[in-house]
């Protein structure tokens, strides 16, 4: 009996310490434990690392089994061993007082430091006394919360006629709660970001302490699988919807105390009554193996969630990545890099074998009313005339499967497009790549910052005298730059593509370096 108990305790200790990859976990192979006892977090970390090492074989992580590598937010994670460190080659004047502070600021704004801050902020709002009790803990401003044995009453939704999206009145007092020592004043203090997509305050302000454990007494339905309840942004727009996916991924790290952190055996409930549909829906397959739920799923029922997470939201104040106040001079967020590798790995996006040294150029053409490139054919003809470029024009509309889009982007060296949500594809470019935003349409920071976060080279149009705007006197003056079409000087266009190509050629991990003349035959 004592031997069995000791074995169980030992395995639990192993599971806890394996949250820090490649420390105690290095010795797991010697224990001969069944694979189901290994934390999925650790396995997924190795998968991401394996993909990363294919492109960066000389990184300290690669080929070093005894490395003390870690994500960066763990308690015992030395910065020299963290997954990826940002670089800050630019000036830090105006923000901070030193280069060290500049790097630290960027790390906390948009890297694993942001995850660390959320984890450090976690406070108990509803404290359990016994194992079967409920619990609720949240970070500041109720941006991230997680609970156990949580009760939600959806019965009133059965008679609600108005569709629900971006609403703050889904729940009323007493319609969400748990059996625990509830610290309501503490929770209400954090309800200072009351907006549909900024916090969970609109919902959790109604939390109530129950008189008895909700399971099984209060439940029409008991959800046994861990569940993520999400409030999402515009699903038709890649930039906004991938902000949902990115924050969900970051939330996995914030919640990484559980051994199944990266398991797909989780449920996802969208906090609206519209049936979820999106051209980017395949991305949810990287997080769950189940169909997506919405509020209609449980309308008219009381539901108890054994484990529930209220993840980071897409429009948080100083959040990721929509409202990130990004310090200048820095680039290459490890969190964004890991997100890219996670999505590409889970969707099984391949890296194609190269057959020549030419730069693979993808030109994203807009099939829309505005921001068309009027002389697109002329630009592409001039570009294709240069034998250094292998040019591919694409139109990524809703009928073009997302996985096929990502296969093209992930095998692109230079990605070209005028300002628009399709530029969000830059998140999935290879590390050596460059993105050329033909014209930013008077929104200079959006994709420049996103490229900095991902760590790829950014190029855009500079000489306004070599840019022709079709409608200079558009009636919607405030935003007219995004509601017209453009023509570009061919020579200037080629010059900027050359800038991007020069950057790519200078990257050590650019595969073109490893091809010889015979490979081109």
Secondary structure, 3 states (H helix, E strand, C coil): CHHHHHHHHHHHHHHHHCCCCCCHHHHHHHHCCCHHHCCHHHHHHHHHHHHHHHHCCCCCCCCCCCCCCECCCCCCCCHHHECCCCECCCCCCCCCCCHHHHHHHHHHHHCHHHHHHHHHHCEEEEECCCCCCCEEEECHHHCCEEEEEEEEECHHHHHCCCCCCCCCCCCCCCCEEECCEECHHHHHHCCCCCCCCCCCHHHHCCEEECCCCHHHHCCCEEECCCEEEECCCCCCCHHHHHHHHHHHHHHHHHCCCCCCCCCCCCEEEECCCCCCCCCCHHHHHHCCCCCCECHHHHCCCEEEEEEEEECCCCCCCCCCCCCCCCCCCCECCHHHHHHHHHHHHHCCCCCCCCCCCCEEEEEECCCCCCCCECCHHHHHHHHHCCCCEEEEEECCCCCCCHHHHHHHHCCCCEEEECCCHHHHHHHHCCCCCEEEECCCCCCCCHHHHHHHHHCCEEEECCCHHHEEECCCCCCCHHHHHHCCCEEECHHHHHHHHHHHHHHHHCCCCCHHHHCCHHHHC
